[in-house]
Amino acid sequence: MRTRVPLVITFITGFLIILGFWIPHDPVGDIQSTFLIWYAIINGFTMVLGIVSLVHIHTRKIISHKSGYGYSLILILSMLATLWVGLYSGIKYGDLYKIDAPFMWYYNSIFVPLSATMFSLLAFFIASAAYRAFRARTFEATLLLIAGALVMIGRVPIGDVIWHKFPVIADWIMEIPQMAAKRGILIGIALGMIVTSLRIILGIERSYLK
Amino acid sequence: MYIIGIWIAAFLTLCIFSFLYKDNPFYKLAEHIYIGSSAAYMFIYVYFFDVKPMLIDKFRTSVGFDKWILIIPSLLGIIMLLRVVPRIGWISRWAIAFTIGLGSGIGIVTGVHGFVLPQIKATFVPLIVMGNWMESINNLVLIVGTLTATLYFYFSKEHKGAIRLPIRIGISLIMVAFGASFGYTVMARLSLLIGRIYFLLHDWLHLVK
């Protein structure tokens, strides 16, 4: 029950998806879209699991007065506030992103500034990472440095002012050598993905059952 | 409300930027607000865009087989929640097995159809283009680059002997690709940074037009 049933479910699900590709007619023809809808529904339940887990961890922190428990309280309060605003807007306005819905205000005033600033912060850390990665110690590191520098200078207006060919070179790097290597990487990833998927469907790879 | 929103956004933006000095209570405050609200945001998004239309609304409007078949994903979803009950948590493997099986099946189909075949097809370009030597060079780089970069992922044989040179070419091109991707990512992050600074100077402080 604990091992065989999941293995059988995995095999049947994977097999039906592949079968639906070869036999695009009833009853297996639209099985992929049906299963994807089912997946989206299950995904909704896993969100509950995530919320429960997060609340559980931070509630324990608050109850035991661990250091920084005030932040845990803020986390839970912000989560509850967002849930309330979202449910209220969704039920009352019928559309979360309606211009006068409170959720839209929350989205523009809290979510977008927080996520955009958090990611923009990476610009600084990426710069320090670039210093370490781009030090031209080897031939490969030099290539990395030259390609990165040319793409960066070609993507800003000052690059065009310094030399009008910089944007052309940046575009060429992105479209030809970058594309060629990316293609090789993509083929490698896809072959790995196919083999791993096959191992999972056939029950050879079972690490997900642990 | 608009003005209050601008001030809250400016405060949260400055809280996160304060991390550039060092880790501090303001950053931690914004960080925890971000985690809490992001988790709830994802939940609300998935509920209103997936669960409600695909399960609740569909169950109300459908009849017969289409209606009752929805019990299966609902049951699998409930089974997934059993993970929080240690004694019967193992049953959640059934729902996990379904998602893993689905992902594997799609992985094989899209792996072949979405990645391998289109990428190979796009690599079959003419090596010599009459009257356009630049395109000939580009096509040569594309073919050699794709073949040598793919060869780099061949681990069944040690990278020695006859395949050493092509693999060296492959690594060099992969490095160019990484450098270009890195540069591209830096530019994307910088544009986000410019956007936030523009928000502070334009929307909040009205210092720039």
Interface residues (C-beta under 8 A of the other chain):
Chain A: R2 V5 P6 L7 I9 T10 F11 I12 T13 G14 F15 L16 I17 I18 F21 Q32 F35 L36 I37 W38 Y39 A40 I41 I42 N43 G44 F45 T46 M47 V48 L49 G50 I51 V52 S53 L54 G68 Y71 S72 I74 L75 I76 L77 S78 M79 L80 A81 T82 L83 G86 L87 G90 L96 F103 W105 Y106 Y107 N108 S109 I110 F111 V112 P113 L114 S115 A116 T117 M118 F119 S120 L121 L122 A123 F124 I126 A127 A130 A133 F139 E140 A141 L143 L144 L145 I146 A147 G148 A149 L150 V151 M152 R155 V156 A170 I173 M174 E175 I176 P177 Q178 M179 A180 A181 K182 R183 G184 I185 L186 I187 G188 I189 A190 L191 G192 M193 I194 T196 S197 L198 I200 I201 Y208 L209
Chain B: M1 I4 G5 I6 I8 A9 A10 L12 T13 I16 F17 F19 L20 K28 L29 A30 E31 H32 I33 Y34 I35 G36 S37 S38 A39 A40 Y41 M42 F43 I44 Y45 V46 Y47 F48 D50 V51 K52 M54 L55 L70 I72 P73 S74 L76 G77 I78 M80 L81 R83 V84 W90 R93 W94 A95 I96 A97 F98 T99 I100 G101 L102 G103 S104 G105 I106 G107 I108 V109 G111 V112 H113 G114 F115 V116 Q119 I120 A122 T123 N138 V141 L142 I143 V144 G145 T146 L147 T148 A149 T150 L151 Y152 F153 G170 I171 S172 L173 I174 M175 V176 A177 F178 G179 A180 S181 F182 G183 Y184 T185 V186 M187 R189 L190 L192 L193 G195 R196 F199
